């Protein structure tokens, strides 16, 4: 086949039947690349996802890319179909997390738990509007703003909408600075946003820091066994960080490992971004439901703080509850920034970081609970 014949064949494919959807997927891929480069929104993920979305929708080349022996098919089967990439990424995330602020003030765990409200609310809503329970559970976990957990849950439940769920989960992670501020301001008064919270750091011993990931793994493994795998790898990464004898491995996990796996993860996700699978009216519904879950997670964390303030002498700034989603450390920084906008001496970061890391644990447990209910 000469050059002009190939060119004509490709053009003819695009203008035939529903193949205009291919062009739409190219545009979606371009938008993801634009957001990654121009807006700097999760570039390590959105950039490979964007280019991957274009690659898997090339009319004459897609067979070699997403066919039975295609390159992206191989990556997908090797890293996502068996949940390897999310688990390895959790090692890197665990190595990045300092649980010190949470261990200094353990009651912050309440907000991490409360901020998972949107997940279970959205699961019920998705089921009510016609999604199967497995799909509803997979869609709901988007609200955690935790990509690896969303991948693991949707894969384990064999959801029919994995591509849309994966794109939504990572997109909303990137959009935390845009979505959360208006929700926070809608749910709080200016007076509440100006509440100052003194930080009294406790002296967290090295032994406590080492025991914490071990104890959490055991407790979660007993009470939410479906979460054991994800929480175990997350806590293993943190144990590497805190043990004090594996500094080189900790640095590798935080940087090289996390970056490499993120790149492979972004490319692999594009396996589910073919026009035939992605462009469905239910995709828009999934994106909308994911936003509902995200908003109600933020709402849940704020509301529990407002309820607690009815009984507390020393008031809590309710904004810190919004950090209970799993988008670490973006959500913590967003809330801290809003606090500074209201009062330039209001430093909420130690509290928001504590809530944010508790949300990381809580989102994995929420995913495990959904798997336990539906599997």
N, C-alpha and C positions, 0 to 999 in steps of 0.2 A: 504494500500500500504506500503510494508516494505521499509527499507532504500535502498537496492540495486535496487529495482524496481524504486524508485524515482530517484536515481542516473542515472540509465539507461535512464529513460524518459527524464531527463534534457539534457543528452548528445545527445540523439537521436534528440531532438528538435533543438539543436544548429547546427547539421550537415545536417539538412533537408532544402532544398530549399534556400530561401534568409535569413535564420535565422543566417547566419554568421554576418549579420548586428548587431545582438545583441552583439557579441564580440567586434565589432568596437565601439559600444556605451560604453562598459565597458572601452575600452582603452581611449576614449574621457573623460569619467569620471575620470579615473586615471590621465590623463594629467591635468585636472582642479585641482585635489587635489594636484598634484606635484607643479603646479604654485602657489597655495595658501600657501603651507607649505615651499617649498624650495626657491621659488622666492619672497614670501611674497606679491603677487599680489592680492589685494582685498580679503584677506583670509576669512573675515566674509561672503562673498558672494560666492566665487569660491569653497570653501570647501563644504558647503551644496549642491551647485549645482552639484559638482562632485560626491558626494556620492548619491545624488538623481538620477543622470543619471544612475548609476549602479543599484540602487533599482528598478527603473521603467522598467528596461530591464532584470530583473531576470525571466526566462521563466516560472517557475511554481508558482512564488509568485506575479507576476505583477498584477493579477486579484484583489488580496486583497489590492494592493497598489494604482493602478490607475483604478480599476473597478468602477462601479457606486457608490459603498459605500466605496471605498478605502480611506485610510488615507490621501494620497497626493491629491486625488481628492477632498476630503472635504476641505483641506487647500486651494487648488486652487479656489474652488467655493466661499469660505468664504473671501478670501483676494485679489485675482487677478481678477476673473471674474467680481467682482463689483468694482474693483479698490481701495479697502479699504487700502491694504498694501502700495501702492505708496503714497496715500494721507497722511497716518500716518507717513510714512518715511519723507515726506516733512516737517512735523512739526519739526522733529528732525533736519533736514538740516537747516531749517530757524533759529532754536535756536542756531545753530553753527556759523552762518554768522554774521560778523561784517561789516555793511555797511558804517562804518566811513570813510575808504579810498575813497570810491566812492562818498560819500557826500562831502568830502573835495575837490574833483575834478570831478564834474558831467560830464565833457566832455568825461570821460573814458567810458561812456555808448555807445558812438559811436562805440568803438571797440567790445563791446559785441554784438551789433547789426550786425556789419560787419562780425563777425565770425560765423554767421548763413548762410552765402552764400552757403556753401557746401551742406546744407540740401536741399535747393531749386534746386540747380544744379543737385544733385543726384536724386531727385524726378523726374525731367524731363528726366534724363538719364535712370532711371529704367523703366519709362513708354515707352520710345522709344525702349527699347530692349525687350519689351513684357510683363512686369508685369502690372497687373490691377492697376488702379489709387489708390485704397485703399491700396494695397500691396506696391506700389511705395512710397506713403506717409509714410507708416509705416517703410519701409526700410530706407528712407532718414533721419528719425529722429535719427538713430544710430549715425549720425555725431555729434550730440549735446554732445555725451559722457555723457548722463544723463539717467541712467537706469530707474528710476521711470517714466520719461516722455515717454520713449520708450515703456514701458509696457502700460501706459495709452492710448497712441495714437494707438498702434497696437491692443489693446483690443477694443477700441471704434470703430475702423474701421473694426473690425472682420477680420484681416489679416489671410491669410492661412499659414503664416510662422512665427507665434509668437515665437516659440521655438528658431529658428535661430536668430531672431531679438533680443530677450532678451539676448541670450548668446553673440552675437556680441556686443551689447551695453555695457554690463558689462566687457567683455574681453577688449574692446578698452579703457574703463575707466582705467583698470589695466595697459594697455600697453602705457599709455601717456608718461612715461619716455623713452620709446624705440622708439615710432613713431614720436613724435614731434621734438626732436633735429635735426635729419637729414633734416626734412622739413624746419625748421627754418633756418638752415645753408645754405640750397639750395636757399632760398628766400632772404637772406640778405648778405651784404658784411661784412668783418671784421670791417671796419670803422663804419658801421651802428651799429653793435653789441656792439661797444665800446662807443656809445653815452651815456653820463651821463645825468640823469634827476634829478635835485634837488627836494627834497620833501618838500613842504611847507604845513604842516598840518593845516587845518583850524580848528577853535574851533567849533565843531559840538555840538550844544546844545542838551540837553536831550529831549526837546520838538520836535526838528527836527527829532531825532532818533525815537520818538514815532509816529510822524505824517507820516514819510516816508512809513512804511508798509501799513498804512491805505490808504494813497493817491494812492500808486501804485496799491493796490487792486481795488480801485474805477476806476482809469483810465483804467487799463487793462480790468476790467469787462465791461466797456463801449465800448472800441474799439476792444477788442478781447475776446468776451464773452465765447468762448469755452475754453479759458485759465483760466477763473475765478476760477474754482474749485481748480486747481493745484496751481495757484499763491496765492489764498486765504489761503490755508493751509500752504504754504511756508511763507507767511507774518505773519500768525498767530503765527507760531513758533518764528519768529523774534520779534514780539510784546511781546511775553512772555519774551524774553531775555531782551528787552530794557525798559519794563515798570518799572522795579525796585522793584516790589512788589511780584513777583512770582519767586524768585531765585531758590527755591527748584524744582518747576515745570520745569524751564529752564534747570537745571542740569539733571533732569530726562529725559527730551525730548532729550537732547544732548547725553546722555549715555545709560541708561537702555532702553528707548523706541526705540531709533534708532537701538541699537544692537539686541534687541528681534525681531523687525520687519524685520531687515535685514536677520536674520537666517530663519525666516518663509518664507520670500520672496525667498531666495535661494532654499529652499526645494520645495516651491510651483512651481517655474519656471520649475523644473524637470518634472512636469506633461506633458510639451510639448517636452520632450527630449526622447520620445520613438523612437526606430529605424525606425519604419514605417513612422513616421511623420518628423523626423529630417534628416535622410539620404536620401537626394534627391539631384540631381545635382544642383537644384536651391539654395540649402543651400550654396554651395560654391560661387555662384553668389552673394548671399546676403552678405556673409562675405566680398567679394571683393568690392561690392557697398558701404558697411558700411565704409570700409577703404577709399574709394574715398571721401565719405562725410566728414570723419574725416580730411583727408588731405586738402581738399578744404576749410573747416571751418578755419583751421589754416592759409592757404594761404590768405583767405579773410580778416582776421584780420590784417595780416602783410601788405597786399597791401594797405589797407585804411590808415594805418599809413605812408607808403611811399608816398602816394598821398598827404596827409596833410603836409608832410615835404616840399613839393614843394612851399608851401605858408607860412610856419611858420618861424619866425626868430629864435625862441628857438626850436630846433629840438626834435622830439620824437624818442626814441629808438623803431624801428619798431617791435622788438621782443615782446613787451608787447601786441601787437595785437593778438598774438598767444594764449594768456591767455583767450581770449574771449569765448572759449568753456566752457562747464558747469562742467568739471571735477575739482571740488573744494575740497581742495586747491592744488591738484597735479600739475596742469598746471602752476599755479602761481609760485610754487617752482621750476619747471623744467626751466622756462624762467629765473628766478632769478639766478639759478645755472649756466646757460650758460653765463649770463652776468658776473658773477664772474670769470668764466674760461677765459674770454677775458680780464678782468680788475678786479683785486681783490679788487678794491675800488668802484666798480660800484654796488650800492645797489638798485636794481629795485623792490624789494619785495613790498613796499607800492603801487607802481603803478600796478604791476601785480595782486595783491590781489584785487584792485579796479576793474580792467578789468574782473577778474575771477568771482567776485560776480555779475557784470553786465551781464556776460554771462549766469549765472544761471537764472536770470530773463528772458533774451532774448530767451533762449532755450525753456522755458515754453511758452512764447508768440509765438514762431515759431511753437511749437506743436499745440497750439490753432488755429493759422492761417491755418495750414494744415487741422485740423478738420473742421474749418469753410468752407474751400473750398470744402471738400469732403463729408461732411455729409448733 
